[in-house]
């Protein structure tokens, strides 16, 4: 028989690891200079700085950040659908034993 408390502990441990990775990604920075454009982006995909030919372009930076956020929301929705399917599968397996 499966121990449901062990599964809860495993899920909490995975969640804690994911949160730690998220914090680490926030502190990372990637810098790109190409064709007169300078971009600094954090590891969690937030544009921190965007310069085009030495000029800041906050409107473009805001639009890119919004596009990234929306793409992350789509990905999160797909992942939650997948996790829901896994929960049902795991629940179905445990009920038959």
N, C-alpha and C positions, 0 to 999 in steps of 0.2 A: 504494500500500500504506500502511496506517495505521501510524504510529509508536507502539508501545505505551508507550514511555518518556515521550512527550509526554502521553499520557493519565494516566499515573501522576503526573506533575508537576502536571497540571491538578487531579486529585483531591486531592493534598496541599495545593495552594493553596486549594481550596474548603474543605477541612477546617480549615486554619489560619484562614481568614476566619470560619468558623462558630464556632470557639473564641474568637476575638476578640469577636465579637458576643455570645456567652454571657457573657464577662467584663464587657462593657459593660452588659448587661442586669442582672447581679447588683448593679451599683452604682447603678442607677436605683431610685427609690422613687415610688410613687403613694400619695397620701393621700386618703381619702374619709371625710367626716363626714356621716352621713345618719340621721335618725330616732333620735338618741341613740347611734348606733353609730359608732365611730372605727376605721378599718382603715388600716394601713400595709402595703403589699405591694411586694415587689421586682419589678423588670422580668422576672425569671425565674420569677415566679409563686409566691413563697414569702411567706406571711403573717408579717410581722415583729412586728406589734402588732395586737391586737384588744381594744377596750374597748366595753362595752355600758353605757350610762348611767354612765360614769366608772369602772366596775368591770372589771378584767381577767378574762378568761375563757379560761384556758389550755387547758381541755378542748376548747372549741369551736375554738380556734386550732389545736390539734393535729389534730383531726378534719378541719378544712378543709384543712390542709396535706397530710394523708394522701390525701384525696380528689383534690386537685390532682395529687399525685405519681402516683396510679393512673391518672388521665386522661392524664397525660403519657406513661406507660408504654404505654397503649393506642395513643396517637398515634405513638409511636416504633416500635411493632411494625408498624403499618400502613405507615409510611414505609419501614421496612426491607424489607417485602414488595414495595413498589413499586420500591425500588432494586434488589432481587434480580431483578425482572422486567426492569428497564432494563439490568442487567449482562448478562443472557442475551441480550437484544435486541442490545446492542452487540457482544457476543462473536459472535453469529450473523452479524452484518453483516460483521465483520472476517474471519471464516473463509471466506466465499464469494468474497473478492476475490483 
